[in-house]
Amino acid sequence: MSSIGIIMNGVSGRMGYRQHLVRSILAIREQGGVLLSDGRRVQVEPLLVGRNEEKLAELAKRHDIPDYTTDLDAALADDHWQIYADFLVTKARSAAIKKAIAAGKAIYTEKPTAESFEEALELARLANDAGVKNGVVHDKLYLPGMRKLKRLIDSGFFGRILSVRGEFGYWVFEGDWQAAQRPSWNYRAEDGGGIVVDMFPHWSYVLENLFGRVETVYAQAVTEIPQRVDEQGRPYAATADDAAYAIFQLEGGATAQLNSSWTTRVNRDELVEFQVDGTLGSAVVGLFGCKIQPRNATPKPVWNPDLADEHDYAGDWIESPANEVFENGFKTQWEEFLRHVLEDAPNRFDFLAGARGVQLAELGLRSSREGRRIELPEVSLVSATEEGDALAAGLAATR
């Protein structure tokens, strides 16, 4: 059996370890490799990369992984390792990806791909010019609830989609009397933190791939808890936004309203839920569950503030069946990317898709600062200068 070597940088972090190493690459290794279209299997060989050699050695021993290193440059120079995978903090990501592009590696990365839209678009152009295959994690689309939702959309269940309302978040403890569930850098803007840069790239690809491209954004980003306590028990100023309230106008006319918060207590079935309303039906969808209410089974509420409403509205919804077994979303997308590298299978989510996510986050923060709705220009690999030259040439040709 042939194999493919994968440099996994930042694998000792929470997402890098749990989702990408254990639940994706090691799960693929355990099943005998990734299955290709011709029936062959190609095994995966991870190379663990990080700054702490002792921690890497412990992870390698725990999972029977023979290769680990603290020398990223040496790993990139070795032709045995064909894919570079990045799970670093956002501030360190762009520089490492540029090294991988220069080394000619195929690249798979977490999002956001960079701290700024300009830098994210530069990565897309550099990768395109170098001819290296590239992919960005779009994990939410691969989860059971989202896949059930996509099936409903494709079947025409909703008719014309009118609106999307989403609630994401939970209470992240301040770190004083109870430890926080998220690392402290998430709450420091200077370290790349903030819920907008964390979640708006997710909302970008979810909305774009299910409902339509985001054409405008109006957002309010706030820091609702100004002081927190870090992992060493030291108080620090929370300089990044921990909640964001946004309205997105979508291509095709639907409106999406999404609230993202690390300062809200959960009163819903899942940590994230979307309600999609259409002319023929509605759905309430989480990452796993999916409830539907078709037009011909919709109750007829009457608003009367003088009488208690005893109708069980929750009982009017029907649980949508799975009808298939859904694997871990991260693993499923990893397998798609591996097939893209190994046999040139389609890859929907490249650096350009990642750049659109960074663009939405950047313009969302700008909307909040300026207190106005902002349009999102379409993103392409053509530079602004080249677009201007092309437009001028086109105008000249028509004269």
C-alpha positions as CSV (number, residue, x, y, z in Angstrom):
1,M,0.0,0.0,0.0
2,S,1.3,3.5,-0.9
3,S,1.2,6.3,1.7
4,I,1.2,10.1,1.9
5,G,3.2,12.1,4.4
6,I,1.4,15.0,6.2
7,I,3.2,17.7,8.2
8,M,0.8,18.6,11.1
9,N,1.9,21.9,12.6
10,G,0.2,23.0,15.8
11,V,-1.1,19.6,16.6
12,S,-0.7,20.0,20.3
13,G,-3.4,22.6,20.4
14,R,-7.1,21.9,21.2
15,M,-8.4,21.7,17.6
16,G,-5.2,20.4,16.1
17,Y,-5.1,17.5,18.5
18,R,-8.8,16.5,18.9
19,Q,-10.3,17.1,15.6
20,H,-7.5,16.9,13.1
21,L,-5.1,14.4,14.6
22,V,-7.3,12.0,16.6
23,R,-10.7,12.2,14.9
24,S,-9.4,12.7,11.4
25,I,-5.9,11.5,10.5
26,L,-5.6,8.7,13.1
27,A,-9.1,7.6,12.3
28,I,-8.2,7.4,8.6
29,R,-5.0,5.5,9.5
30,E,-7.1,3.1,11.6
31,Q,-9.5,2.3,8.7
32,G,-6.5,1.5,6.5
33,G,-6.1,4.8,4.7
34,V,-8.2,7.0,2.4
35,L,-10.2,5.2,-0.3
36,L,-9.7,6.4,-3.9
37,S,-12.1,6.2,-6.8
38,D,-10.3,3.2,-8.3
39,G,-10.6,1.2,-5.2
40,R,-7.1,1.7,-3.9
41,R,-6.3,2.8,-0.4
42,V,-3.5,5.3,0.4
43,Q,-2.3,5.3,4.0
44,V,-1.6,8.5,5.9
45,E,1.7,9.2,7.8
46,P,1.6,12.2,10.2
47,L,4.6,14.2,11.2
48,L,3.9,16.1,14.4
49,V,5.4,19.6,14.5
50,G,5.4,22.1,17.3
51,R,7.6,24.1,19.6
52,N,7.6,21.8,22.7
53,E,9.6,18.7,21.9
54,E,8.6,17.0,25.2
55,K,4.9,17.4,24.4
56,L,5.4,16.2,20.9
57,A,7.2,13.1,22.1
58,E,4.4,12.3,24.5
59,L,1.8,12.6,21.8
60,A,3.8,10.5,19.4
61,K,4.3,7.8,22.0
62,R,0.6,7.8,23.0
63,H,-0.6,7.3,19.5
64,D,2.2,5.2,18.0
65,I,3.4,8.0,15.6
66,P,7.1,7.5,14.7
67,D,7.8,11.1,13.4
68,Y,7.8,14.4,15.2
69,T,10.0,17.5,15.1
70,T,10.4,21.1,16.2
71,D,12.1,22.0,13.0
72,L,9.4,23.1,10.5
73,D,12.0,24.3,7.9
74,A,13.6,20.8,7.8
75,A,10.2,19.1,7.5
76,L,9.2,21.4,4.6
77,A,12.6,20.6,2.8
78,D,11.9,16.9,2.9
79,D,10.1,15.6,-0.2
80,H,8.6,12.7,1.8
81,W,6.1,15.0,3.4
82,Q,3.7,16.1,0.6
83,I,1.0,18.0,2.6
84,Y,1.4,20.8,5.0
85,A,-1.5,21.1,7.5
86,D,-1.7,24.3,9.7
87,F,-3.5,24.5,13.1
88,L,-1.5,27.4,14.6
89,V,-2.9,30.5,16.2
90,T,-4.0,32.9,13.4
91,K,-1.1,35.4,14.0
92,A,1.5,32.7,13.1
93,R,-0.4,31.1,10.2
94,S,0.3,33.3,7.2
95,A,4.1,33.1,7.6
96,A,4.1,29.4,7.9
97,I,1.8,28.9,4.9
98,K,4.0,31.1,2.8
99,K,7.0,28.8,3.6
100,A,4.9,25.8,2.6
101,I,3.9,27.4,-0.7
102,A,7.6,28.2,-1.4
103,A,8.4,24.5,-0.6
104,G,5.7,23.4,-3.1
105,K,3.6,21.5,-0.6
106,A,-0.1,20.9,-0.9
107,I,-1.7,22.9,2.0
108,Y,-4.7,22.3,4.2
109,T,-5.4,24.9,7.0
110,E,-7.7,26.0,9.7
111,K,-9.5,29.3,9.3
112,P,-9.2,32.2,9.4
113,T,-6.3,31.9,6.9
114,A,-4.8,35.2,7.8
115,E,-5.3,38.2,10.1
116,S,-6.4,40.5,7.2
117,F,-8.3,40.1,4.0
118,E,-5.4,41.5,2.0
119,E,-3.1,38.9,3.4
120,A,-5.6,36.1,2.9
121,L,-6.1,37.1,-0.7
122,E,-2.3,37.2,-1.1
123,L,-2.0,33.6,0.1
124,A,-4.7,32.6,-2.5
125,R,-2.7,34.3,-5.3
126,L,0.6,32.9,-4.2
127,A,-0.8,29.4,-4.0
128,N,-2.4,29.8,-7.4
129,D,0.8,31.1,-9.0
130,A,2.8,28.3,-7.5
131,G,0.3,25.7,-8.6
132,V,0.0,24.1,-5.2
133,K,-3.2,22.5,-4.2
134,N,-4.9,24.1,-1.2
135,G,-7.9,23.7,1.1
136,V,-9.5,25.5,4.1
137,V,-11.5,23.8,6.8
138,H,-15.3,24.2,6.3
139,D,-16.3,21.7,9.0
140,K,-19.8,23.0,9.8
141,L,-21.1,22.0,6.3
142,Y,-20.1,18.4,7.0
143,L,-22.0,18.0,10.2
144,P,-25.3,16.0,10.3
145,G,-27.6,18.9,10.9
146,M,-26.2,21.0,8.1
147,R,-26.3,18.0,5.7
148,K,-29.9,17.4,6.5
149,L,-30.6,21.1,5.9
150,K,-28.8,20.9,2.5
151,R,-31.0,17.9,1.6
152,L,-34.1,19.9,2.4
153,I,-32.9,22.9,0.3
154,D,-32.1,20.7,-2.6
155,S,-35.5,18.9,-2.4
156,G,-37.4,22.3,-2.7
157,F,-38.9,21.8,0.8
158,F,-38.7,25.5,1.7
159,G,-40.1,26.9,-1.5
160,R,-38.6,30.5,-1.6
161,I,-36.4,31.0,1.4
162,L,-37.3,34.2,3.2
163,S,-35.0,34.4,6.2
164,V,-32.3,32.6,8.3
165,R,-32.0,33.3,12.0
166,G,-29.1,31.8,13.9
167,E,-28.0,31.7,17.6
168,F,-24.6,30.6,18.5
169,G,-22.8,30.6,21.8
170,Y,-22.6,29.8,25.5
171,W,-21.2,31.2,28.7
172,V,-17.4,31.2,28.8
173,F,-16.4,31.6,32.5
174,E,-14.2,34.6,33.3
175,G,-11.5,32.4,34.8
176,D,-11.7,33.6,38.4
177,W,-13.8,31.2,40.5
178,Q,-14.1,28.7,37.6
179,A,-11.6,28.1,34.8
180,A,-12.5,29.4,31.3
181,Q,-13.4,26.9,28.6
182,R,-11.5,28.8,26.0
183,P,-7.8,30.0,25.9
184,S,-7.2,33.6,27.1
185,W,-5.8,34.7,23.8
186,N,-9.3,34.5,22.3
187,Y,-10.1,37.6,24.3
188,R,-7.1,39.7,23.3
189,A,-7.3,41.6,20.0
190,E,-3.6,42.0,19.9
191,D,-3.2,38.2,19.9
192,G,-5.8,37.7,17.1
193,G,-8.7,37.1,19.4
194,G,-12.4,38.0,19.0
195,I,-15.6,36.3,18.2
196,V,-16.0,38.1,14.9
197,V,-12.7,36.8,13.5
198,D,-13.5,33.4,15.0
199,M,-17.1,32.9,13.8
200,F,-17.8,35.2,10.8
201,P,-15.6,33.0,8.6
202,H,-17.9,30.1,9.6
203,W,-21.0,32.2,8.8
204,S,-19.5,33.2,5.5
205,Y,-19.2,29.6,4.2
206,V,-22.4,28.3,5.8
207,L,-24.5,31.1,4.3
208,E,-22.7,31.1,0.9
209,N,-22.9,27.3,0.4
210,L,-26.5,26.9,1.7
211,F,-28.4,30.1,0.9
212,G,-26.4,32.5,-1.3
213,R,-23.4,34.8,-1.3
214,V,-23.3,37.4,1.5
215,E,-23.8,40.8,-0.3
216,T,-24.0,43.2,2.7
217,V,-23.2,43.1,6.4
218,Y,-24.4,45.2,9.3
219,A,-22.9,44.2,12.6
220,Q,-22.5,45.3,16.2
221,A,-19.4,43.8,17.9
222,V,-19.0,44.4,21.7
223,T,-16.8,43.5,24.6
224,E,-19.3,42.6,27.2
225,I,-16.9,41.3,29.9
226,P,-13.9,43.7,29.9
227,Q,-11.7,41.8,32.4
228,R,-10.9,38.1,32.6
229,V,-8.4,35.8,34.3
230,D,-5.8,33.9,32.3
231,E,-4.5,30.3,32.7
232,Q,-1.9,31.4,35.3
233,G,-4.6,33.1,37.5
234,R,-3.6,36.6,36.4
235,P,-6.3,39.2,35.6
236,Y,-6.0,40.7,32.1
237,A,-7.9,43.3,30.0
238,A,-10.2,41.7,27.5
239,T,-9.6,43.8,24.4
240,A,-11.4,41.6,21.8
241,D,-15.1,41.4,21.1
242,D,-16.9,38.5,22.9
243,A,-20.3,39.0,21.3
244,A,-21.5,40.1,17.9
245,Y,-25.0,40.8,16.5
246,A,-25.2,40.9,12.7
247,I,-27.6,41.1,9.7
248,F,-26.5,39.8,6.4
249,Q,-28.3,40.4,3.1
250,L,-27.9,37.4,0.8
251,E,-27.8,37.0,-2.9
252,G,-31.4,36.1,-4.0
253,G,-33.0,38.3,-1.5
254,A,-33.1,36.3,1.8
255,T,-32.0,38.0,5.0
256,A,-29.9,36.3,7.7
257,Q,-29.7,37.4,11.3
258,L,-27.0,35.7,13.4
259,N,-26.0,36.3,17.0
260,S,-22.7,35.0,18.2
261,S,-21.8,35.2,21.9
262,W,-19.5,33.9,24.6
263,T,-21.6,35.7,27.2
264,T,-25.0,34.0,26.8
265,R,-26.5,31.1,28.8
266,V,-27.9,28.3,26.7
267,N,-31.6,27.8,26.4
268,R,-31.8,25.8,23.1
269,D,-31.2,22.2,22.1
270,E,-27.7,22.8,20.8
271,L,-24.9,25.4,21.1
272,V,-25.8,26.6,17.7
273,E,-29.3,26.6,16.0
274,F,-30.6,28.1,12.8
275,Q,-34.2,28.7,11.9
276,V,-34.9,28.8,8.2
277,D,-38.3,30.1,7.1
278,G,-39.6,29.6,3.5
279,T,-42.9,30.0,1.7
280,L,-43.6,26.2,1.8
281,G,-42.0,25.2,5.1
282,S,-39.5,25.9,7.9
283,A,-36.8,24.1,9.7
284,V,-34.9,24.4,13.0
285,V,-31.4,23.0,12.6
286,G,-28.4,22.5,14.9
287,L,-25.2,20.7,14.2
288,F,-26.9,17.4,14.7
289,G,-30.7,17.8,14.9
290,C,-33.2,19.0,12.3
291,K,-36.9,19.6,12.9
292,I,-39.3,20.6,10.1
293,Q,-42.7,22.2,9.8
294,P,-44.3,22.1,6.4
295,R,-46.8,24.7,5.2
296,N,-49.7,22.3,5.4
297,A,-48.9,21.4,9.0
298,T,-48.4,24.9,10.3
299,P,-50.7,25.9,13.2
300,K,-52.7,29.2,13.1
301,P,-51.6,31.2,16.1
302,V,-53.7,34.2,17.2
303,W,-52.0,36.8,19.4
304,N,-54.0,37.6,22.5
305,P,-51.9,39.3,25.3
306,D,-54.8,38.9,27.7
307,L,-54.9,35.1,27.7
308,A,-52.2,32.5,28.4
309,D,-51.4,30.6,25.3
310,E,-51.5,26.9,26.2
311,H,-50.7,25.6,22.7
312,D,-47.6,23.3,22.5
313,Y,-45.8,24.9,19.6
314,A,-42.7,22.7,20.1
315,G,-45.0,19.7,19.5
316,D,-45.9,20.9,16.0
317,W,-42.4,20.2,14.7
318,I,-41.3,16.9,13.0
319,E,-37.9,15.4,13.5
320,S,-36.2,15.0,10.1
321,P,-34.7,11.5,9.8
322,A,-31.0,11.0,9.1
323,N,-31.5,8.3,6.5
324,E,-27.7,7.7,6.4
325,V,-24.7,7.5,8.8
326,F,-22.8,10.7,9.0
327,E,-19.1,10.5,10.0
328,N,-17.1,13.1,11.8
329,G,-17.2,16.3,9.7
330,F,-13.5,17.1,10.0
331,K,-12.6,13.5,8.9
332,T,-15.0,13.7,5.9
333,Q,-13.4,16.9,4.6
334,W,-9.9,15.6,5.2
335,E,-10.8,12.6,3.0
336,E,-12.1,14.9,0.3
337,F,-8.9,17.0,0.4
338,L,-6.7,13.9,0.3
339,R,-8.5,12.7,-2.8
340,H,-8.0,16.1,-4.3
341,V,-4.2,15.8,-3.7
342,L,-3.9,12.2,-4.7
343,E,-6.3,11.9,-7.7
344,D,-7.3,15.5,-8.5
345,A,-10.8,15.1,-7.2
346,P,-12.9,18.2,-6.8
347,N,-12.0,20.7,-4.0
348,R,-14.7,23.2,-3.3
349,F,-13.0,25.0,-0.4
350,D,-9.7,26.6,-1.3
351,F,-7.7,29.6,-0.1
352,L,-10.1,31.9,-2.1
353,A,-13.0,30.6,-0.1
354,G,-11.0,31.2,3.0
355,A,-10.3,34.8,1.9
356,R,-14.0,35.4,1.6
357,G,-14.4,34.4,5.2
358,V,-11.7,36.8,6.3
359,Q,-13.3,39.5,4.2
360,L,-16.6,39.1,6.0
361,A,-15.0,39.3,9.4
362,E,-13.0,42.4,8.5
363,L,-16.0,44.2,7.0
364,G,-18.1,43.1,9.9
365,L,-15.7,44.8,12.3
366,R,-15.6,47.8,10.1
367,S,-19.4,47.9,10.0
368,S,-19.4,47.9,13.8
369,R,-16.9,50.7,14.1
370,E,-18.7,52.9,11.5
371,G,-22.2,52.0,12.5
372,R,-23.4,51.3,9.0
373,R,-24.2,48.6,6.5
374,I,-21.3,47.6,4.2
375,E,-21.4,45.9,0.8
376,L,-19.0,43.0,0.2
377,P,-17.3,43.2,-3.2
378,E,-16.9,39.8,-5.0
379,V,-13.5,38.2,-4.4
380,S,-11.3,37.0,-7.2
381,L,-7.7,36.1,-7.8
382,V,-7.4,39.1,-10.1
383,S,-5.7,42.1,-8.4
384,A,-7.4,45.5,-8.2
385,T,-4.8,46.9,-10.6
386,E,-5.4,44.1,-13.1
387,E,-9.1,44.6,-12.8
388,G,-8.6,48.3,-13.5
389,D,-6.4,47.5,-16.5
390,A,-9.0,45.0,-17.8
391,L,-11.8,47.5,-17.4
392,A,-9.9,50.2,-19.2
393,A,-9.0,47.7,-22.0
394,G,-12.7,46.8,-22.3
395,L,-13.8,50.4,-22.5
396,A,-11.2,51.2,-25.1
397,A,-12.4,48.2,-27.2
398,T,-16.0,49.6,-27.2
399,R,-15.0,53.0,-28.4
